[in-house]
Amino acid sequence: MNGKVEARLASLGLTLPEAPNPIANYLPAVLAGNLLFISGQISKAADGSVIKGRLGAELTLEQGQEAAQASALAILAQARAAIGDLDRIGQVVKLTGFVNATADFVDHPQVINGASDLMVEVLGDNGRHTRAAVGVTSLPLGCAVEVDAILLIGS
């Protein structure tokens, strides 16, 4: 489907990836009433390769923000796969971002802004959300960032 949200993505020069398959025993998305829970989406480049590394070591803040943006695009891809039309997203309720970082790295919120800023750019006020940004010592497949989401879905 090609609605307002997809047109906005195109105007920003952004392309959604195919909704990634789970890498373990879980569902990528679950619709519970009018809430869509999206499992953690790891940072993958447009070619499908994992964006790997640790912030504060191999990756810069800007590279971390790009990784978070890639995770946000995967969240939208999972939402499209689950509900068919991104225009049904009434609100991004919450994002939780995990940053693969060194012990002395302290800019986790700025990294996850890559995901938050993308949601607001694409969805406008419907993209504004609550959030947590957490630093961790490792993430699946060595990825730089993982982000999960809770979305309010309208009819």
Helices and strands as residue ranges (DSSP letters): H 4-11, E 29-32, E 35-42, H 61-83, G 86-88, E 89-100, H 108-123, G 124-127, E 130-136, G 140-142, E 145-153
